[in-house]
Amino acid sequence: TMQQDRNGECEVEDPDTVFRRGRMSNGKDGHTCELYTSVGTVCEHHILPFFGKVYISLLQNGGRAEVTREELSAIVWKHSRQLQLQERLGTQIADDIEKFFPLLDGVFVCMSAYHHCMRARGAEKTSAKTLSVIKRGFYEENEAAAMDAVQKYRGIVSKNHNE
């Protein structure tokens, strides 16, 4: 969580504190919490930035866990503040979601990013994006659920095609 102090500086609450506030609730079966947000970090191989979007979908059959978008954003923020690889970033996001919200039945993380190392060096492909998908739990076991999450992701991307 970010808060401004009296000088207008932003202070970021310790992400581990945010995660421990996970609450339990009795929601509806099949409830999903979704987040589509920007992500940016620096490639550890080339020390050049990469920017993109991350889509997270969580499944809870039985509505046993309540997860907020703020908590998901804190997890994304926590792992994007270090030298990274896109695949590892997605895996670390999924790992923390499972760690802090163990009652979830499924975790789906899809990340699409432009890598400046691909734009400026090597391949020199200015419009190339890299896509990573991480599936856990029900999304990994049930291909129909995973495809539904992919379709939701594609729908969001098509609505925001300028991003």
Backbone torsions as a table, in degrees:
resi	resn	phi	psi	omega
1	THR	NA	137.0	179.6
2	MET	-105.9	138.6	177.7
3	GLN	-135.7	146.0	177.0
4	GLN	-94.2	136.8	175.3
5	ASP	-88.9	-175.6	-176.0
6	ARG	-61.9	-26.7	-178.7
7	ASN	-88.4	3.5	-179.4
8	GLY	83.5	1.8	177.6
9	GLU	-77.7	144.4	178.6
10	CYS	-89.3	131.5	173.8
11	GLU	-111.4	135.2	-179.5
12	VAL	-106.5	126.4	177.8
13	GLU	-67.2	143.3	178.0
14	ASP	-53.2	120.2	-177.6
15	PRO	-56.3	-35.3	179.7
16	ASP	-62.5	-32.2	176.2
17	THR	-67.7	-41.7	177.8
18	VAL	-61.0	-43.5	-176.5
19	PHE	-64.4	-39.3	-177.2
20	ARG	-66.0	-14.5	179.2
21	ARG	-83.6	8.2	178.2
22	GLY	-52.6	135.3	-175.9
23	ARG	-111.8	161.9	176.2
24	MET	-106.7	145.0	176.8
25	SER	-150.7	165.7	176.2
26	ASN	-107.3	82.4	-179.3
27	GLY	-92.0	-162.5	-179.0
28	LYS	-87.9	151.9	176.0
29	ASP	-61.2	143.7	176.9
30	GLY	74.6	10.8	-179.7
31	HIS	-62.0	138.3	174.4
32	THR	-122.6	147.6	171.0
33	CYS	-113.6	130.8	-177.3
34	GLU	-125.4	149.2	175.9
35	LEU	-141.5	133.1	173.3
36	TYR	-128.1	111.8	-173.4
37	THR	-145.1	163.6	177.6
38	SER	-76.1	150.5	175.9
39	VAL	-143.0	143.3	177.2
40	GLY	-150.9	140.6	179.3
41	THR	-157.5	-168.9	-178.5
42	VAL	-120.9	130.9	179.3
43	CYS	-66.4	128.0	-178.4
44	GLU	-73.8	-20.0	179.0
45	HIS	-77.1	-42.3	-172.3
46	HIS	-112.8	-6.0	-177.1
47	ILE	53.9	42.2	174.5
48	LEU	-125.4	149.7	-175.8
49	PRO	-73.6	155.7	164.7
50	PHE	-135.8	142.0	-174.6
51	PHE	-131.3	148.1	177.5
52	GLY	-176.4	-152.3	-179.0
53	LYS	-128.4	147.4	173.9
54	VAL	-123.7	134.6	177.1
55	TYR	-115.9	128.0	179.7
56	ILE	-124.0	131.5	175.1
57	SER	-128.7	130.6	-179.7
58	LEU	-118.1	139.4	-179.6
59	LEU	-116.8	133.3	176.2
60	GLN	-134.8	101.9	175.8
61	ASN	-83.0	108.3	-176.2
62	GLY	114.8	-8.0	174.4
63	GLY	56.5	41.9	-174.3
64	ARG	-87.0	-18.3	-176.0
65	ALA	-127.7	137.4	175.1
66	GLU	-110.1	123.1	-179.9
67	VAL	-125.5	133.9	-179.3
68	THR	-100.2	160.7	175.7
69	ARG	-63.5	-32.4	177.7
70	GLU	-60.4	-42.9	-179.7
71	GLU	-67.4	-39.5	177.5
72	LEU	-65.3	-41.7	178.2
73	SER	-61.5	-37.5	179.0
74	ALA	-64.6	-37.6	178.1
75	ILE	-66.2	-45.3	178.4
76	VAL	-60.1	-46.9	-179.2
77	TRP	-59.6	-45.5	-177.1
78	LYS	-55.6	-44.6	-174.3
79	HIS	-86.7	-14.9	179.5
80	SER	-89.4	2.3	-178.5
81	ARG	-95.8	23.7	178.9
82	GLN	-143.1	163.6	173.9
83	LEU	-57.4	135.6	-169.8
84	GLN	-141.1	166.8	164.1
85	LEU	-118.6	141.9	-174.8
86	GLN	-58.2	-44.7	-178.1
87	GLU	-63.9	-41.1	179.6
88	ARG	-67.9	-38.2	178.4
89	LEU	-58.8	-48.2	178.5
90	GLY	-61.6	-40.9	179.0
91	THR	-65.5	-42.2	179.3
92	GLN	-65.0	-37.3	176.8
93	ILE	-62.2	-49.1	179.2
94	ALA	-62.0	-41.6	179.2
95	ASP	-59.4	-46.6	-179.1
96	ASP	-67.1	-38.0	177.7
97	ILE	-60.8	-45.5	178.6
98	GLU	-64.8	-37.8	-178.7
99	LYS	-65.9	-47.3	-174.3
100	PHE	-87.1	-17.0	179.8
101	PHE	-133.1	68.8	-172.4
102	PRO	-68.1	-13.4	-178.7
103	LEU	-85.5	0.3	177.2
104	LEU	-70.3	147.5	179.1
105	ASP	-93.7	-19.7	-179.1
106	GLY	-158.5	143.5	177.7
107	VAL	-130.9	128.2	179.1
108	PHE	-128.7	122.5	179.0
109	VAL	-125.4	124.1	178.3
110	CYS	-126.3	124.8	-177.6
111	MET	-126.1	132.4	177.9
112	SER	-124.5	127.1	-174.3
113	ALA	-144.8	148.6	170.2
114	TYR	-92.6	126.6	179.9
115	HIS	-104.5	121.5	-179.7
116	HIS	-65.2	-23.8	176.4
117	CYS	-66.8	-32.2	176.6
118	MET	-76.1	-29.5	-178.9
119	ARG	-78.3	-38.0	-171.0
120	ALA	-101.7	-21.5	-176.6
121	ARG	-132.2	178.4	171.5
122	GLY	49.2	-105.3	-173.3
123	ALA	-67.3	-28.8	-178.4
124	GLU	50.1	42.7	178.4
125	LYS	-100.3	103.1	-172.6
126	THR	-72.1	-21.9	-177.9
127	SER	-110.3	7.3	-177.7
128	ALA	-74.7	133.4	174.7
129	LYS	-116.3	152.1	174.8
130	THR	-110.2	133.5	-178.2
131	LEU	-115.5	131.2	176.4
132	SER	-125.7	137.7	178.5
133	VAL	-128.4	130.9	176.8
134	ILE	-122.9	125.2	-179.5
135	LYS	-121.3	134.5	178.3
136	ARG	-133.7	153.8	175.0
137	GLY	61.5	-130.5	-175.7
138	PHE	-59.7	-34.3	178.8
139	TYR	-66.2	-32.3	179.2
140	GLU	-77.4	-36.3	-176.7
141	GLU	-82.0	-26.9	-172.8
142	ASN	-120.1	105.1	-176.4
143	GLU	-62.1	-34.1	179.5
144	ALA	-64.0	-40.1	178.2
145	ALA	-65.9	-41.0	178.7
146	ALA	-64.3	-42.4	179.4
147	MET	-66.1	-35.2	175.6
148	ASP	-62.1	-43.1	177.6
149	ALA	-64.0	-39.6	177.8
150	VAL	-63.1	-42.1	179.1
151	GLN	-64.1	-40.5	176.0
152	LYS	-62.1	-43.3	178.3
153	TYR	-59.8	-47.9	-180.0
154	ARG	-60.7	-39.2	177.9
155	GLY	-62.9	-42.0	178.7
156	ILE	-65.8	-43.8	-179.7
157	VAL	-63.3	-41.6	-179.0
158	SER	-66.8	-31.4	176.4
159	LYS	-71.9	-27.5	-177.5
160	ASN	-115.9	41.7	-171.9
161	HIS	-61.4	-14.4	179.6
162	ASN	-81.8	-6.3	-174.2
163	GLU	-88.9	NA	NA
